[in-house]
């Protein structure tokens, strides 16, 4: 089963017929399969096309949305989990759909907060993995992807901002993808907010003391990020940015100037 769409019902597991022995991403990218282009890859292209068509159709009427990224390993009851739940609730109450990877940890917390608050929808974009992972129980809309790049496209296509909690490789990948797209003006300059000043302090220090002086980024690039420990600040920044963007539409507005 490729797609799971959930409207106000308990999510299903990502696969009805068990866990795949090899993910679709690996089948596409594995160098051991180079000789299979003429036999299998054209069919993969059609499958990728269908994934984009179906996911775009599912999310097209979502409205303003915020993507929340963070670790799947964050445990319920921890300070980070509670804060993600609070932010999900506040974003949903403000009318934003809350979009996560649909799994446990920070994703579950943000979806839980959004699901309980409304009117913004709680959305989960799941991914096929080589180990069992079901969509969490707090989704209004859920969609399972075979391909990471198709999933990531939907995160960025439908979001008006990004909230990033402490996480590992996957979270860092999503963070730097957002930064790259905004820096290269491939994506409208939406706010990118990091939650957890202590966790992100080392990254900020490295960017400022090593990467910028080496000329690998410009000083202005550091202003693409903001960091906070206050859930209300997240929503206030996003709303302020949205107001500024709308007021400056067509005027050459490029980036927000934070107070």
Secondary structure, 3 states (H helix, E strand, C coil): CCCCCCCCCCCCECCCCCCCCCCHHHHHHCHHHHHHHHHHHHHHHHHHHHHHHHHHHHHCCCCCEEEEECCCCCCCCCHHHHHHHHHHHHHHHCCCEEEECCCCCHHHHHHHHHHHHCCCCEEEEEECCCCCCECCCCCCEEEEECCHHHHHHHHHHCCCEEEECCCCHHHHHHHHHHHHHHHCCCCCCCEEEEECHHHHHHHHHHHHHHHCCCCCCCHHHHHHEEEECCHHHHHHHHHHHHHHHHHCCCCCCCCCCCC
